[in-house]
Amino acid sequence: LSGPRTVVDGVRGETMLAARRLVCSATRLRGPAVARVSFWAQDGPAVSDVTVNINFVDEEGSRATVPGRVGQTLHQVATMHKIDVGAQTMGDPMFKTHSERWTEDLFGEGPQLGYDHVMVSKEWMAKLPPRAPQEVELLSTVWDQEEITESSRLSCMIPITPELDGMTVYLPPRVCDDAP
């Protein structure tokens, strides 16, 4: 910082050269930063692109339509909106479906409890991944055979995708899962 110093109203100030450098560097920093923010704001998905509506119907016929985010599980959506679908302890995912032909084993533990039983409307079953053997086993461990149908699923095993917008899920009568 060389150059003559200036005095304004008796207070020693920065040199004019240093002040100009400061303004120029602030402009340079602000320009690309604004460009980066604008780039991400324009190219990112809109909230409506990653939000789906899920309809929950309980055993009394009460309905609740709630928004969920793509990538969550049905259990996470219900829990976020304080809809009791039952307790669940979820281990790491067991697999990840990349395409119709490729399902990658992730060797996770998957679900540990079968209390989060839901029944999915038949028209939506084709849009869901098939039931895993562990899911069928947990359902039969907790629920009676007459309570399990072809549309019975564990809510923690249903990933929310854009195709599930408007899906209706039925909540059967609860099994006591809150031990003292």
KAJO-V778041 format. One line per field, one symbol per residue. ss: DSSP state (@ for helix, = for strand, . for the rest). psi: psi as a letter, one per 30 degrees, with the letter a starting at -180 (. if undefined). A space follows every 10 residues. Layout:
# KAJO-V778041
ss=???
psi=???
This chain:
# KAJO-V778041
ss=......==.. ==...@@@@@ @@@@@@@@@@ @@@@@@@@@@ @@@...@@@. =======... ..=======. ..=@@@@@@@ .........= ....===... ..===..... =.....==== .@@@@..... ..@@@@@@@@ @@..@@@... .===@@@.=. .@@@..==== ..........
psi=illkklkkhg kkllleeeee eeeeeeeeee deeeeeeeee eeflkleffg klkkkkkaff gkkkjlklkk flleeeeeee ghkjgllkjk alkelkjeae fjjkkfglfa lflgfhklkk keffefflll kleeeeeeef eelleffklf gklkffgjkk lffgkgkkkk jlkkkjgik.
